[in-house]
Amino acid sequence: MSDDASLFFDNRFLERHAGSIIQDPAIAIVELVANAWDAWATRVDIVWPEAGSDRYFEIEDNGKGMSEAQLRLRWRTLDYDRVRAQGKQSLPPPELGGLQPREPYGRNGKGRHAAFRFGEAYKVRTWRDGIEVTFEVRRSATQPFLIERIAMREEVPGHGTVISSINPLPMGMSAEAAREVIGTRFLADPNFTVTINGTRITFDDVPEHQLSTIDIDVPGYGVAHLIIIDTQKADRTTRQHGIAWRVNNRLVGKPGWTGFDQERLLDGRSSEAKRFIFIARADFLGDDVLPDWSGFWPNNAGWRTTQAAVHAKIRDYLNEASADRRRDAKETVRENLGATVSKLPPVSRDRWNEFVDQVVDTCPSMNLETVEQVAGVLANLELSTSKYALITKLHDMKPGDLDELYAILADWTVRTAKLALDEIQTRLKLIAELDAKLHDETMDEVADLQPLFERSLWVFGPEFESLEFTSNRGMTTVINKIFGKNQKGSLQRPDFVMLPDGSVGFYSRDSHDLGGEVDGVARLVITEIKKPGVIIGGKEKNQPWRYVEELLDKGILTDAATVTCYVLGSQIKSTEAGIDTKYDGRVTIIPMTYATFVKRAEKRMLGLRDKLKDAPFLHTHGLDPDAYLTSKYPRQIGLSLDNPVSAIR
């Protein structure tokens, strides 16, 4: 049994693929004329059969034409990507090389199907480079359409394309209506003329209610004539829309909503941008046009004055034309945000309403969704305790920082991000404080470091991250017995005591029996911090073991308990840099320099201290990040920083 890999298409496929292009005669004729525009035609002649006529629909242009290979590729590629295949601009034929390239109207090749609106099938006759080919295009039961070459001629002069219907369908609109549709879209460029049944389409073909003219006095230079065409229906693109400048009946540059100085009068996504055409005729600017007619001399006073006057008039017109839309937008925003705004005090509510009015009126290109989002942010800021301080922060941000903030909020909620950042901030501030105090040789109260170490157990390894692993205030009696003292080590911290050469602290995690009751100590950490100048040797390393022995003798520690002892100081005797173990490995004694402890903290924090040296919290708390980062301290010999956990296992 063979596997047939052929694809089949339902007879409704083309209607769904091309949509209104092959259903609406107004859209179909615009698409066909636009194809001629893209081919850099200067003349398009249309035969439009009237009711009862035996004529058939035909459209002919003098554009660049197509070779057989080009036609086959463009017609047989569904969703043909014109920009990728032919570029973003359409260059004129060689004999018209003095004219500017055109912005193509077509993008995906669907416009070529428009001929099916006027006939069950159609012929395409196209010629260039001396060769003319004629194809017939018709629908198929198994394919969207089939193309077949039916004729070819050689030694044909010029270039162009003719599309004519076969088995014509009812036109669905009159020739007069077709003239109106084309006239409202293709009159900006005087180098592009269209005729229907032999009569050229002009501004007279545009319905009176869709056409208006405004004379604009430019003091000292002349009078500019602004022709306004309102198609009254937003097209699918802004092609053939925008502002077109004419001087001495010749187009300067290309029509669009972005001026020659890159000033954008309208957002191309708005309905107005796809609806209006403004043709500014200013013959008195003949000396201001660039030699290649691509624009105007930017610094010429005549051009700058005229452009400002014309743009101002266009803005006034657009504001008036969009008054109803803006009023509806304001009402929609107020209705959708009513629940939030109702919580505002009267003064804030008035300020919010004034803001909505100003944004909608002064930013007509801003769509309704954006206005509502901005207004919602403002209402929430009015309700927040920080008010507009956030706006100040955003204002001070660079564009790249705003992009980074957006990326963060795309993956995190503000609350979860703050929880994570608060923890990072707390730890980085703790590292900075430890670094400063551990190396301050003028400190007298070394015991002040013990509370810092209680919050720094995570530096020693991930197993000390447990929330249950805290300093044990209940061991005060034990400490007193061990050291033979009746007083507490500190009025604030009873869980450590002063020693002649430093201080010692005990931090434990309880063990529990099967019933969940506390039945002793499962893990004990002893931190002994030596004063600056005390070198850690064998005697100093052995001190914690004596504490452990006494705890074992008193039955406070069971055989199941494990103990890790850290002896920290400025220096370590080179012969004592190693790790000692006692009690069959259940007791580990680790000497460590202050510098190593800080470096280990940095490593546990993934080096964020260096990356975040410009963080505001380092400055606002009186810390000097530069001095902090550039300080040089001796590293401990014999202790691996690449695997800090290994030192306590």
Secondary structure, DSSP 4 states (H G I P E B T S, - for coil): ----------TTHHHHHHGGGGT-HHHHHHHHHHHHHHTT-SEEEEE-PPTT-----EEEE-S----HHHHHHHHHSTT--HHHHH-SSBPPPGGGTTSPPB--S-SSSGGGGGGGGTEEEEEEEEEETTEEEEEEEE--SSSS-EEEEEEEEES--S-EEEEEEEEEPP-SS-HHHHHHHHHTTS-S-TT-EEEETTEE--GGGS-GGGEEEEEEEETTTEEEEEEEEE-SS--SS-TT-EEEEEETTEEEEEEESB-TTS-BSS-TTSTGGGTEEEEEE-GGGGGGB-TTSSSB-TT-HHHHHHHHHHHHHHHHHHHHHTHHHHHHHHHHHHHHTHHHHTTS-HHHHHHHHHHHHHHHHH-TTS-HHHHHHHHHHHHHHHHSSSTTHHHHHHHHS-HHHHHHHHHHHHHS-HHHHHHHHHHHHHHHHHHHHHHHHHT-TT-S-GGGHHHHHHTTGGGG-GGGG-TT-EE-GGGHHHHHHHHT-SS-S-SS-TTEEEETTEEEEEEEEEEE-TTS-EEEEEEEEEEEEEPTT-EE-HHHHHHHHHHHHHHHHTTSS-TT-EEEEEEEESEE-GGG-S-EEETTTTEEEEEEEHHHHHHHHHHHTTTHHHHTTT-HHHHHTT--HHHHHH---PPPTT--SSSGGGGG-
